[in-house]
């Protein structure tokens, strides 16, 4: 969740303000585990709720039964590359020597989950929400994105680029390029102006060789006041 910590033995949980806690339904693990056994799957996905100020929104996760399509969706940012809405077979970590990358403390799931999915034989989904993701801070995360977090995000993309550039399926690296372009544009649109020079100078160079039409379509929708020149500089 968004508030995690260790409790001492003499600390009463009743003293905590529970309304700020994200939580999961009690049957989440058992349902996902039974689905994994039933389908002989290595990885099981589920939906979740976003909650804030008394409002609850069901968020349905994008998913495809075709593994290449699903991984490409994650790399483009169309499906969540998070661990918390997935039950993942331990062998995917151990047999393929996949672990969290040292130094990546922001977007760490992004640097790990697509690689786990690549080695999964079968990925399935339970069409039910078990997680209640509570958000009481309505400030956009990009507004408060620190320089350290930005560099961590860049490292995560570098890890994925190194991994998928060695794979024979060209769809992955193409989808990753599109995902990086979308993330770059998202951050340029939303990040504080004070961090804009850092973002423009440090964001990874994106290979647009096969994606020029894709970028042109994005630019047509991004007539952002005082920023179109920055966008053109970054993208072209």
QUIWOJO-V366857 format. One record per residue. N is the residue number from 0. NEAR is the number of other ideal C-beta (glycine too) atoms within 10 Angstrom. D_CENTER is the distance of its C-alpha to the mean C-alpha in whole Angstrom. Layout:
BEGIN
n:N near:NEAR d_center:D_CENTER
n:N near:NEAR d_center:D_CENTER
END
This chain:
BEGIN
n:0 near:13 d_center:15
n:1 near:11 d_center:15
n:2 near:12 d_center:18
n:3 near:7 d_center:19
n:4 near:6 d_center:22
n:5 near:5 d_center:25
n:6 near:10 d_center:29
n:7 near:5 d_center:32
n:8 near:4 d_center:35
n:9 near:5 d_center:37
n:10 near:11 d_center:34
n:11 near:7 d_center:34
n:12 near:7 d_center:31
n:13 near:6 d_center:33
n:14 near:7 d_center:33
n:15 near:13 d_center:29
n:16 near:8 d_center:28
n:17 near:10 d_center:26
n:18 near:10 d_center:25
n:19 near:13 d_center:22
n:20 near:13 d_center:20
n:21 near:18 d_center:18
n:22 near:14 d_center:19
n:23 near:17 d_center:19
n:24 near:15 d_center:22
n:25 near:8 d_center:24
n:26 near:11 d_center:24
n:27 near:19 d_center:21
n:28 near:12 d_center:21
n:29 near:10 d_center:24
n:30 near:16 d_center:23
n:31 near:24 d_center:20
n:32 near:12 d_center:23
n:33 near:13 d_center:25
n:34 near:18 d_center:23
n:35 near:19 d_center:22
n:36 near:10 d_center:26
n:37 near:10 d_center:27
n:38 near:14 d_center:25
n:39 near:9 d_center:25
n:40 near:19 d_center:21
n:41 near:20 d_center:19
n:42 near:23 d_center:16
n:43 near:24 d_center:16
n:44 near:24 d_center:14
n:45 near:23 d_center:15
n:46 near:17 d_center:14
n:47 near:23 d_center:14
n:48 near:17 d_center:16
n:49 near:16 d_center:15
n:50 near:18 d_center:19
n:51 near:13 d_center:20
n:52 near:8 d_center:24
n:53 near:6 d_center:25
n:54 near:8 d_center:23
n:55 near:11 d_center:21
n:56 near:11 d_center:19
n:57 near:10 d_center:18
n:58 near:13 d_center:14
n:59 near:10 d_center:15
n:60 near:18 d_center:12
n:61 near:14 d_center:12
n:62 near:17 d_center:14
n:63 near:15 d_center:16
n:64 near:10 d_center:19
n:65 near:11 d_center:19
n:66 near:16 d_center:17
n:67 near:13 d_center:17
n:68 near:15 d_center:16
n:69 near:22 d_center:13
n:70 near:28 d_center:12
n:71 near:23 d_center:12
n:72 near:20 d_center:11
n:73 near:23 d_center:7
n:74 near:26 d_center:9
n:75 near:20 d_center:10
n:76 near:17 d_center:7
n:77 near:16 d_center:9
n:78 near:21 d_center:7
n:79 near:19 d_center:5
n:80 near:23 d_center:4
n:81 near:18 d_center:5
n:82 near:14 d_center:9
n:83 near:13 d_center:11
n:84 near:22 d_center:11
n:85 near:20 d_center:12
n:86 near:20 d_center:16
n:87 near:21 d_center:16
n:88 near:18 d_center:19
n:89 near:8 d_center:20
n:90 near:11 d_center:22
n:91 near:20 d_center:19
n:92 near:16 d_center:18
n:93 near:10 d_center:22
n:94 near:10 d_center:23
n:95 near:13 d_center:21
n:96 near:6 d_center:21
n:97 near:18 d_center:17
n:98 near:10 d_center:16
n:99 near:13 d_center:14
n:100 near:16 d_center:15
n:101 near:7 d_center:18
n:102 near:10 d_center:17
n:103 near:20 d_center:13
n:104 near:12 d_center:13
n:105 near:17 d_center:10
n:106 near:21 d_center:7
n:107 near:19 d_center:9
n:108 near:19 d_center:6
n:109 near:23 d_center:5
n:110 near:23 d_center:9
n:111 near:24 d_center:10
n:112 near:22 d_center:9
n:113 near:24 d_center:9
n:114 near:19 d_center:13
n:115 near:22 d_center:13
n:116 near:22 d_center:13
n:117 near:18 d_center:15
n:118 near:15 d_center:18
n:119 near:20 d_center:18
n:120 near:11 d_center:21
n:121 near:14 d_center:20
n:122 near:22 d_center:17
n:123 near:19 d_center:18
n:124 near:23 d_center:17
n:125 near:20 d_center:19
n:126 near:10 d_center:19
n:127 near:15 d_center:19
n:128 near:22 d_center:18
n:129 near:19 d_center:18
n:130 near:21 d_center:16
n:131 near:16 d_center:17
n:132 near:20 d_center:15
n:133 near:19 d_center:17
n:134 near:13 d_center:17
n:135 near:12 d_center:20
n:136 near:10 d_center:19
n:137 near:7 d_center:19
n:138 near:7 d_center:19
n:139 near:11 d_center:16
n:140 near:11 d_center:13
n:141 near:18 d_center:14
n:142 near:10 d_center:18
n:143 near:11 d_center:18
n:144 near:19 d_center:15
n:145 near:10 d_center:18
n:146 near:11 d_center:19
n:147 near:10 d_center:18
n:148 near:15 d_center:14
n:149 near:20 d_center:14
n:150 near:15 d_center:16
n:151 near:20 d_center:13
n:152 near:23 d_center:10
n:153 near:17 d_center:13
n:154 near:20 d_center:14
n:155 near:21 d_center:11
n:156 near:21 d_center:11
n:157 near:14 d_center:15
n:158 near:19 d_center:14
n:159 near:24 d_center:12
n:160 near:17 d_center:15
n:161 near:9 d_center:18
n:162 near:17 d_center:17
n:163 near:22 d_center:16
n:164 near:12 d_center:19
n:165 near:8 d_center:22
n:166 near:12 d_center:21
n:167 near:5 d_center:23
n:168 near:14 d_center:21
n:169 near:11 d_center:21
n:170 near:14 d_center:19
n:171 near:21 d_center:16
n:172 near:20 d_center:16
n:173 near:19 d_center:17
n:174 near:24 d_center:14
n:175 near:24 d_center:12
n:176 near:23 d_center:15
n:177 near:22 d_center:14
n:178 near:23 d_center:11
n:179 near:23 d_center:12
n:180 near:22 d_center:15
n:181 near:17 d_center:13
n:182 near:20 d_center:11
n:183 near:19 d_center:14
n:184 near:20 d_center:16
n:185 near:12 d_center:14
n:186 near:18 d_center:14
n:187 near:20 d_center:18
n:188 near:12 d_center:19
n:189 near:12 d_center:17
n:190 near:18 d_center:18
n:191 near:12 d_center:21
n:192 near:8 d_center:24
n:193 near:7 d_center:25
n:194 near:17 d_center:22
n:195 near:15 d_center:22
n:196 near:10 d_center:24
n:197 near:13 d_center:22
n:198 near:20 d_center:19
n:199 near:15 d_center:21
n:200 near:8 d_center:23
n:201 near:13 d_center:20
n:202 near:19 d_center:17
n:203 near:15 d_center:17
n:204 near:7 d_center:20
n:205 near:21 d_center:18
n:206 near:15 d_center:21
n:207 near:16 d_center:22
n:208 near:8 d_center:25
n:209 near:12 d_center:24
n:210 near:18 d_center:22
n:211 near:11 d_center:24
n:212 near:9 d_center:25
n:213 near:15 d_center:21
n:214 near:19 d_center:21
n:215 near:11 d_center:25
n:216 near:11 d_center:23
n:217 near:16 d_center:21
n:218 near:14 d_center:23
n:219 near:8 d_center:26
n:220 near:8 d_center:23
n:221 near:14 d_center:23
n:222 near:9 d_center:26
n:223 near:12 d_center:25
n:224 near:5 d_center:28
n:225 near:7 d_center:29
n:226 near:16 d_center:26
n:227 near:12 d_center:27
n:228 near:8 d_center:28
n:229 near:15 d_center:25
n:230 near:20 d_center:23
n:231 near:10 d_center:26
n:232 near:9 d_center:26
n:233 near:19 d_center:23
n:234 near:19 d_center:22
n:235 near:9 d_center:26
END
